[in-house]
Amino acid sequence: MTYELKRLSFQAFFDIAVDAMLLTDDSGQIVRANPVAQRLFGYSKNELESQNIEFLIVPRYRKQYRYYQSLFLTRKLST
């Protein structure tokens, strides 16, 4: 069983996850959306993957999102 699990790819785990998951690049562009996220948000994979993550955020919270995204992307990692 362990050997079989090691052979599964990231994409396989991503696609069979029971939670909605989106992957974005540093600019917030959605680059992957699993099937659960597609059902949850009501968009196809192609529709989600051609959008910026901000289109899923209620407009009144977008400013906060941008602030926290900036903090996350510019923070220094401690060693």
Helices and strands as residue ranges (DSSP letters): H 2-7, H 10-16, E 22-24, E 30-33, H 35-41, H 45-49, G 53-56, G 59-61, H 62-74
